[in-house]
Amino acid sequence: MSKIFVISTSGKEDINKTMMAINFALGARDNAKAEVSVMFLGRGVMALLKNSGNSEAMLNLINKMKNDGIEVTYCKVSLKGMGLTSDLIFDGIKDVMGGVETAKRIDSEYSVVTF
């Protein structure tokens, strides 16, 4: 089985790229039956803010990924670097250190795809 680690680095300025990352992850899981994990990194963590204009739609997509067996994480270093705190992020999303998590996934033979 293929293992794919999707990294989304696009913030609110390019929500279409974020949507491509999510749709790619869902498609790889649903159609190719790949083991998929998604991490929001850098400005990508802004897609997970509870108070953004599209927060309800984004939360529905996050929940769909999780229900489909996709692990969803975000980089806590990126969040802190933007002056944000975890209470602003949707509940139930695991925080990780982006570089460490990426290295672990590569060591575990994941292919890395970035958006």
Buried (B, 14 or more C-beta within 10 A) or exposed (E): EEBBBBBBBBBEEBBEBBBBBBEBBBEBBBEEEBBBBBBBBBBBBBBBBEEBEBBEEBBEBBEBBBEEEBBBBBBBBBBEEEEBEBEBBBEEBEBBBBEEBBEEBEEEEBEEBBB
